Structures are given as structure tokens and as C-alpha cells.
Amino acid sequence: MSSFEQFHIDFYQSNYTIEDQEEGCNSYGSDKNLCESRKRQAEEQPAGRGFVPSDMLLSSQSYSGSILQPAYSPDAPSQLGYVDGFDEEPPLLEELGINFEHIWQKTLTVLNPMKPADGSIMNETDLTGPMVFCLALGATLLMAGKVHFGYVYGMSAMGCLAMHALLNLMSVSGVSHGCVASVLGYCLLPMVILSSAAVLFSLQGTPGTVLALFIIGWCSLSASKIFTSALAMEGQQLLIAYPCALLYGLFALLTVF
């Protein structure tokens, strides 16, 4: 008997009776030797037992655990090691660069121009506060009937680029774009107060002009103080305050007129 016939016999082992095999042999007219070999295989095989692969028998014999409780293997690597990694990750706000303590300290430094500025804090490129103050300025202008969001963002971008070029020429260490945008944005807070006052009453008069000049001086003084502290530019505060006053004067024109 050839190897193909042996494979054919092993593959089709089942619970068929001899009568079924005889009927199959007679109906299909297969080889007599093949039918006799099938009869012998059926007689030797116990009743009620089908074909079971050897790998399934081995796996069932080697398994020693219970249902829903797999056997523990000391040599297997730990699958729960990643759980401890979540505790070591920093908070989400810290990953995004948002520090409310530093934002509050910078806001207090702007609101009190006479308070010395901490150069290590103000040198950070934090843009959360500037974005909030720019949105607040645009919102208060909108409440006064002035849709100037494009002017606010456009003048802020042009002013940051101009101040960045000027400060790099005046300072020895140099400054980044993010630091300039952060300082100028935080010092925009007094201008938000002016625009909020424009919602309640008109600023087109002598009291409004005086208030606008006071706010311009407040913003430029705070910005120049922070720049001199962060860049170690002692004795150059007035030189920095003049271009800052020009920039914040544009925002005051948008607010008053």
C-alpha cells in the first residue's frame, strides 16, 4: 500500500461502521485492498473514539491550572510591569506646559509694576496667559461693538517680531520668540481693563484719553521691567519702554476709537 493511501486512511478515521464502509466501497467501486484495510482499522479502533490530534492531547496533559486561573510559571516575564509606569508619568498640565502657579506670579508681576520681576520665571515661553488675554481683549472689544480680532492678532504678531529683533540687537545673551510673545502677552492685561471700561462708558474725551495714556504707561513699564530682569539689561529700561509704548498705543487706539 502506497504512502498516499496510508495518509488517506489516517486522515479519514471516524466512527463509521463496517456496514457503512462496505456500502461506500460497493457504491464507489474502490479498490478491494483499500476496503479491507479500512475494515481492519475500524475493528481495531475502540467504539465512540474519534480522531484527536496529538498536540491537543499533549496540551491537555500538561495543563495543571483551573478555569479562569491559569497556571503560574515563575520563568515567565511579568505582564503587569507597565502598571507602575503610569504613576511615574508627569501630570497632563505639566506635559502641556501649563503651570498655574507661574501664571499667577506673572499676572501679579504685571499688575504691580513696582514689584521686582523674577527673571527665571519670566524667561519661560508660557503662552497660556497671553492667549487668554488676547481672547479677553477681543471679547471686550466685541461687547463694545468692535469686531477687531484680526487687528489684535495681527498687531500682536508684528509687535512680537519687531521686539524680538530689537532685543536681540540690544542684549548680549539674546532672547527667543516665545519669551518675547509671553512677556508682551502678559503685559496686555491692563489693556483688557481699559477695553472693559470702554464697554461701560465712552472713552472719546479727556477722561478717556487720560485713562488710555495711564494704561499705555502701565503696560510699557511692566514689559520693560520684565525684559530688563530676564535679559540682565540694567540701565536700558527706558530704551525698551519706548517701543513697548508704541505697540500698546496701537491697542489703545483700537479700544478708544
C-alpha positions in Angstrom: 0.0 0.0 0.0 1.4 3.4 -1.0 2.1 6.3 1.3 -0.8 8.3 -0.2 -3.3 5.5 0.7 -1.9 5.4 4.3 -2.3 9.2 4.6 -5.9 8.8 3.2 -6.7 6.2 5.9 -5.2 8.2 8.8 -7.0 11.4 7.8 -10.5 9.9 7.5 -10.6 7.9 10.7 -14.0 8.2 12.2 -16.8 6.4 13.9 -18.2 4.8 10.7 -19.3 1.2 11.0 -18.2 -1.6 8.8 -21.5 -1.7 7.1 -21.1 2.0 6.1 -17.7 1.3 4.7 -18.9 -1.8 2.8 -21.7 0.3 1.3 -19.2 3.0 0.4 -16.9 0.5 -1.2 -19.6 -1.1 -3.2 -21.2 2.2 -4.3 -18.0 3.9 -5.5 -16.2 0.7 -6.7 -12.9 1.5 -4.9 -10.0 -0.9 -4.5 -10.6 -4.2 -2.6 -7.4 -3.9 -0.6 -8.3 -0.4 0.5 -11.7 -1.5 1.7 -10.2 -4.5 3.7 -7.7 -2.2 5.3 -10.4 0.2 6.4 -12.3 -2.7 7.9 -9.3 -3.8 10.0 -8.8 -0.2 11.1 -12.4 0.1 12.2 -12.3 -3.2 14.2 -9.0 -2.2 16.0 -10.3 1.3 16.9 -12.5 1.4 20.0 -16.1 2.4 19.6 -17.0 6.0 20.3 -13.5 7.3 19.9 -12.8 9.8 17.0 -9.7 11.3 15.7 -7.9 13.6 18.1 -4.7 15.4 17.2 -1.6 14.6 19.2 -0.9 18.3 20.0 -4.3 18.6 21.7 -3.5 15.5 23.8 -0.2 16.9 24.9 -1.6 20.3 25.7 -4.4 18.8 27.8 -2.0 16.6 29.8 0.5 19.4 30.5 -2.2 21.9 31.7 -2.4 21.9 35.5 -4.5 25.1 36.2 -8.2 25.6 36.7 -10.8 27.6 34.8 -10.1 31.3 34.7 -7.0 30.7 36.8 -4.1 29.9 34.5 -1.1 28.0 35.9 1.7 30.3 37.2 5.1 30.0 35.6 7.9 31.6 37.6 10.1 31.7 34.5 7.5 33.8 32.5 8.1 37.6 32.5 5.7 39.8 34.4 2.8 41.1 32.3 1.8 43.8 34.8 5.0 45.8 34.8 3.5 48.6 32.8 1.1 49.5 35.6 3.8 51.1 37.7 4.8 53.3 34.8 1.6 55.4 35.0 2.4 56.5 38.5 5.8 57.9 37.3 4.3 59.9 34.4 4.0 63.7 35.0 0.6 65.3 35.1 -1.1 66.3 31.9 -1.0 70.0 32.5 2.8 69.8 33.2 3.3 68.0 29.9 1.3 70.7 28.1 3.5 73.4 29.7 0.7 74.9 31.8 1.7 75.9 35.3 -1.0 77.9 37.2 1.4 79.0 39.9 3.8 80.6 37.4 0.8 82.1 35.5 -0.4 83.7 38.8 3.0 85.0 39.6 3.4 86.6 36.2 0.0 88.2 36.4 0.8 89.7 39.8 4.1 91.0 38.4 2.2 92.8 35.6 -0.4 94.2 37.9 2.3 95.6 40.3 4.8 97.4 38.1 6.8 98.4 41.2 7.4 94.8 42.2 10.8 93.3 41.1 10.3 90.7 38.5 11.8 87.2 38.8 13.8 86.7 35.6 13.9 82.9 35.9 10.1 82.7 35.8 9.5 85.4 33.1 12.1 83.8 30.8 9.8 80.8 30.3 7.9 80.5 27.0 4.5 80.3 28.5 1.7 81.2 26.0 -1.3 80.2 28.0 -1.8 83.6 29.7 -1.1 85.6 26.6 -3.7 83.6 24.6 -6.3 84.1 27.3 -5.6 87.9 27.5 -5.8 88.3 23.7 -9.1 86.5 23.6 -10.3 88.6 26.5 -9.3 91.8 24.7 -11.1 90.7 21.6 -14.2 89.7 23.5 -14.4 93.0 25.4 -14.0 94.9 22.1 -16.7 92.8 20.7 -19.0 93.7 23.6 -18.3 97.4 22.8 -19.5 96.8 19.2 -16.0 96.5 17.6 -15.0 93.3 15.8 -11.2 93.6 15.9 -10.0 90.1 16.4 -7.9 90.2 13.2 -6.3 93.5 14.2 -5.5 92.2 17.7 -3.8 89.1 16.4 -2.1 90.9 13.5 -0.6 93.6 15.7 0.5 91.1 18.3 2.4 89.1 15.8 4.1 92.1 14.2 4.9 93.6 17.5 6.5 90.4 18.8 8.7 90.1 15.7 9.8 93.7 15.9 10.6 93.5 19.7 12.4 90.2 19.1 14.7 91.8 16.5 15.2 94.9 18.7 16.0 93.0 21.9 18.5 90.7 20.1 20.3 93.8 18.9 20.4 95.4 22.4 21.1 92.3 24.6 24.2 90.1 24.8 22.6 86.8 25.5 19.7 87.1 23.1 16.1 86.2 23.5 13.7 83.7 21.9 10.4 84.4 20.1 8.4 82.6 22.8 9.8 84.7 25.6 9.0 87.9 23.8 5.5 86.8 23.0 4.9 85.6 26.6 6.1 88.9 28.1 4.2 91.1 25.7 1.1 89.0 26.1 1.0 89.1 29.9 1.6 92.8 29.8 -1.6 93.1 27.7 -3.7 92.6 30.9 -4.1 96.4 31.7 -5.3 96.9 28.1 -8.0 94.4 28.9 -9.1 96.5 31.8 -9.2 99.6 29.5 -11.4 97.7 26.9 -13.7 96.6 29.7 -14.1 100.2 30.8 -15.0 101.0 27.2 -18.0 98.7 27.4 -19.4 100.7 30.3 -18.8 104.3 29.0 -17.2 106.1 26.1 -13.5 106.9 26.1 -13.6 109.5 23.4 -13.0 112.5 25.7 -10.5 114.0 28.1 -11.1 111.4 30.9 -10.8 108.5 28.4 -7.6 109.9 26.9 -6.0 110.3 30.3 -7.1 106.8 31.2 -5.7 105.4 27.9 -2.3 107.2 28.5 -2.2 105.8 32.0 -2.8 102.2 30.7 -0.2 102.6 28.0 2.4 103.7 30.6 1.4 100.8 32.8 1.8 98.2 30.1 5.1 99.6 28.8 6.6 99.9 32.3 5.7 96.3 33.2 7.1 94.9 29.9 10.3 96.9 30.1 10.8 95.9 33.7 10.4 92.2 32.9 12.7 92.4 29.9 15.5 94.1 31.8 15.2 91.5 34.6 15.1 88.5 32.3 17.9 89.6 29.9 20.1 91.4 32.5 19.9 94.7 30.7 20.3 97.2 33.7 20.1 100.8 32.7 18.2 100.2 29.5 14.7 100.1 30.8 13.7 103.4 29.2 15.1 102.4 25.8 12.9 99.2 26.0 9.9 101.0 27.3 9.6 103.4 24.3 8.9 100.7 21.6 6.7 98.9 24.1 4.7 102.1 24.5 4.3 102.4 20.7 3.0 98.9 20.5 0.5 99.2 23.3 -0.5 102.6 21.9 -1.9 100.8 18.9 -4.1 98.6 21.1 -5.3 101.7 22.9 -6.3 103.4 19.6 -8.4 100.3 18.8 -10.0 100.5 22.3 -10.8 104.2 22.3 -11.8 104.8 18.7 
